[in-house]
Each structure stands twice: as C-alpha cells, then as structure tokens.
Amino acid sequence: MIGTLPPELVLRILSYLPLQSLGNVRLVSRSWNEFCVTNQCTIYHEAAVLHKFVSCIEMPLTEARETYAKGSLKDASDWYEYCRRCLRMTRDVSSLEPVIRSILLDPNTNLLTVSSKCVRKKLLELVPFVTNEFFQSKRQEFDETVVKAFYEASALLGGEVYVS
C-alpha cells in the first residue's frame, strides 16, 4: 500500500495519528519503517502541532525549544525527541520539575508568598499542552513536585524556608 500512495498523502494521513500510534506504524513492515525513518522530521513536526506541543507548523524546532517550558526542551535534538519529552511532561508531573524550579528561581517570584496555584497558573502560560484537567487528575503529585522544587530553589538561594 505504501508504494501505491504518493508520499505527501501518506504524510498527511500520518499527521492525524497520535504519538503512541506512530511507533506502531514502523512495525507494520520494512517499507513502512523505512518511510517513517526517512520522513521522521516531518512526521513528528506534524505530531507536535496535532498534540499542541507547538502553536503552528511554521514554528521551527529552534524556536519551539526556546519558547516552551522555559527552555527545558532546548537540548531536544530533533522533532522526535521534542515530542517524546513533551508527551512525558503531559503524563508525568515530576518531569515538569525543571520548569517549576525555573519559575521559582525567577527574580520576579517571591518565595515567601508563592503558592501551588501561582505555579500552576504560570505553567499554563509556559507549557500550553499542559491543561487544567492534567492538574486536576494529578493534583497530589503536582503539589509534591512543587514542594520539592520549592525546597531546592530556596536552598539554591541560600534561604531556609518552610512550607505550611
């Protein structure tokens, strides 16, 4: 089938698949695997748009790495790695810890008055693919991650603070 369709059409079809399914496509046959490897950049760039990891298809990887998640994705080497890390962030709150720490270490953040709610609001601005539903479903894990990042940030700043 892959040989009978124009590559542009196959890429268009693949652009509608969730990330989890893209890995399975490579397992279908050798020709599918070769097609996916050859077009990996395009396939995962489209996936980044589909999953709202970037705002538009015109956004280059260099800009996406710096724009989202306070630059915690800046060492993602390609669109595949970028998507893999973003997907992990949507599943695992602890993977957001570097972003949370950078929010807490921001000079505009007062560690004496910051709350989980403030951090959550800032994360929603910085990481557009993390939603309120994500926070509601992982509230305890999120609060624990914020507390951990809070203690690390205060230690880096040389302060001794307590969370009530």
Disulfide bonds with the S-S distance in Angstrom:
none
